[in-house]
Each structure stands twice: as structure tokens, then as C-alpha cells.
Amino acid sequence: MVRGVRESGLTGLQERFCNEYLVDYCGLRAAKAAGYGEGGISSVATRILKLPLVQKYLKEKQAKMNKKLDISAERVLEEMARLAFSDVTNLLDEDGKMKPIKELNKDDTAAISALEMSVRNGEALPDGSFELVTTYKAKHWDKVSALEKLAKHLGMFEDAADKGLTVNIKIEGRDADCG
């Protein structure tokens, strides 16, 4: 082995760059964190990312991470479909109140980006205490974005783009605000 060259064929500095790059895919930050000098750092990052050994190393590391985390195109599409085809009414009971979280299925909970619960005093009771009123607010992930990404994956926009046509999709709705 050549001095300073790792088993991967990269120098120690290049390997540190690659490992940093895999954190957030920002070449500039990775180059700084790996220890490359400040001068022309963006061109350094671009040059390093073009090296065949670096590309091979990154691809192998990404494949290992994907396998370990069970990340696949199928799983990503499945998750996008959950968001795209979610229905806010699944969060509500027959009285229009939000169901307890434990009663929601996996598809419904995956579509929730934020859940807020607030408790306030309601009407006064005969004994001088107050009835507690609990309000839940659920916000869904961006359904339109998920639908657009699925449509692009399915090639639904290719014909329109080739012909210079515009496709507009309008989906009306709002976040669940149940109380």
C-alpha cells in the first residue's frame, strides 16, 4: 500500500471528505470539515466529487447505509403514496372529533406532520371547578407535493412537457383542526 493511501484507494483527507459528504451531501461543508484549506474550497469539493475512486467509495457507502436502514425505491414510493392518498377524515370519529392517536392506523399517522394538543378551562361546574376542554390540531404533510412526485415517477407529465402543454392540478382542502 502506498503511504497515505487507504484500503479504499483514497487518501485519508479524501476519505474524511467522503464521510463528511454523506452526512448532508454538501461538498463545501464536507471539504471544510475534512480539513481542506479555505482557498477555492468549492472548486476543491467539485474536483474531489468527480474522482472515480471517490464516486465508487460514495456509492458503496450509500449502498451499505441503504441496506442497513432498509431504504429502497419501493419503500420511498410507498411512503409517498401514503401522503398522496391520505384522507383527513380518517382522523375523525362520527361526531367530527379527532380520534385518539392509538386508534389511527399506520397510514393515517404517517400523513401527520405535526400534532398539537391544548387544554383550557371550559364552563364552570356547580362545585366551582371548571370542565377541561381539550383541543387537537393535526397538520398533514404536503399532499400536492407527494402527488406531483408520484405523477412524475409514473411519467404522467412527460407527454405534456414534450408537447409544450401545461398541466394544472388543483386539490382543495385544509389541515384537520378538530376540537
MOGIRA-V928726 format. One line per field, one symbol per residue. ss: DSSP state (H for helix, E for strand, L for the rest). psi: psi as a letter, one per 40 degrees, with the letter a starting at -180 (. if undefined). A space follows every 10 residues. Layout:
ss->???
psi->???
This chain:
ss->LLLLELLLLL EHHHHHHHHH HHHHLLHHHH HHHHLLLLLL HHHHHHHHHH LHHHHHHHHH HHHHHHHHHL LLHHHHHHHH HHHHLLLHHH HELLLLLELL HHHLLHHHHH LEEEEEEEEE EEEELLLLLE EEEEEEEEEE LLHHHHHHHH HHHLLLLHHH HHLLLLLLLL LLLLLEEEL
psi->hihehideei iddddddddd dedefhdddd ddddeiidhf ddddddddee hddddddddd ddddddddef hidddddddd ddddeihdee eiaeeeihii deeiiddddd ehdihhhihi hbihideeii hhhhhihhhi ihdddddddd dddefdeddd ddeeihhhhh hiiiihgi.
